[in-house]
Amino acid sequence: MRVQRIVANIGASDLSQAKRFYQDVLGLDLLMDQGWIQTFGQGDPMSIQISVASEGGSGTDVPDLSIEVDDLDEALRRMQENGFPIEYGPATEPWGVRRFYVRDPFGKLVNILSHAR
């Protein structure tokens, strides 16, 4: 299993402020807008990213981090073998990712995901 990217997530109720700060002022591109989450970044392949969200999708809390991996089943197996309880999923989401939530040792909610094939 290999980590492919890590995205910081910021919980917010007014996403218009995110566009103003991250796109208009800092000049990042709006890479994704699902209504409840906006991802800003630049670079190829998406080397710089930050997301601002009012929810985590599918009614979940906003995770502190999103970590994309190349093998979700292997990541899930490793988490379970090491005693980290899964808080959500695994689930295949309507926006094209398969994911689960887990808390890291510091209490941060982490969204582990891979793009659905």
N, C-alpha and C positions, 0 to 999 in steps of 0.2 A: 504494500500500500504506500502511496506517495501523496503528500499534501500538494495541491496545485495552486491554492491561493488562500489568503486569510483576509476577511473584510470586517472592519469595525462597524458596529451597528449602534445608532443613537436613537433612543426612544423620544418621540416628539408628537404633540397633538396638532401642530400647525406646520405642515410640510412646505408651505409657501416660503417660510423663512429659510428653509434649507436651500431652495433654489436661489434665493437672493444672496445668501452667504457663499455657498459652494460653487454655484455656476456663475452668477453675475459678478461677484467680487473676485473670487479665486480663479475663475476661468476653467473649472472642470467641466467636462461634458456630462450631460444627463444620459446615462447608459441604459437605465431601466426606470419605468414609472408604472407601477401596478395600482396606483391610487392610494394605497396604504403604505407603500414603500417606494422610495426613490433612491437609486444608486448613482453616484457621481464618480467620475474617474477620468483617467487618460492613460495613454500608453498602449503598447501592443506586446503581448496580450494582456490587457487590463491590469497592468502592474500596480496602479494606484487606484484604490477604491475606498469609498466610505458610503454607508447607507443610513438613511434617516427614515424611521418607520413609526406609524401610530399603533401597529400591532405586528405580531410575528407571522401573520398569515394563518389561515384556517382557524382563527380564533385563539391563537397562542400568544404568549407574552413575547415582547421584543427580546431576542437574544442579544447578549453582549458582543459576541463574536460569531461570525459564520466562517467555517473552515470547509473548503471544497477538497474532496479526496478523489482518487481515481478508482477506489474499490470500497464502496459503502459497506458491503457485507463484512469485509475484513475489519474495517474500523469498528463496526458494531460488535463483532466477535471479540476484539481486543478490549473494548470498553467493558463488556460483560465479564470477560475472564478476569479483569482487574478490579471488579467490584464496583464499578461506577454505574449507579442506577439510571436507566433510560427514563426520561421524564415525558417524552412524546415520541411517537412513531415506533418503528420506522413507517413512513408514509410516503406515498407517491402523490405529489401535489399537482393541482391543475395547471400551474405555471411551468411545469416541465422539470421539476427536480424531485429526487427521492432523498429523504432526510430523516434524521432523528435529533432530539435534544438531549443533552447530558450536562451536568454541572461539573465544572473543573474543581480541583481541590480548594480553590479560593472562593467558591460559591457563585462563580460567574456562569450564566446560562450560555451554553455553546451549541450552535446549530451546525451539525455535521451533515454535509450534503454532497451529492453528485448529480450531474445532469442525467435525467432519465433517458434511457436509450430506446 
